[in-house]
Amino acid sequence: MSLLGLGLAIAAIVLAFKRDFREAAAVFAVGVVAVLLATPAGLNLLRDTVGSVFGGR
């Protein structure tokens, strides 16, 4: 999980140095969401959301 966040943070920094701030912000946002969803609370949130959308038990 931390390597995923580190990799996406480095990608965002590289894009920021290239003056591509819009893509850097998008990569950073994807990294934050990916790290949050990789936690146990994030996985429970995904299960609850899928269960409510598709009619869980």
Helices and strands as residue ranges (DSSP letters): H 2-17, H 21-37, H 40-54
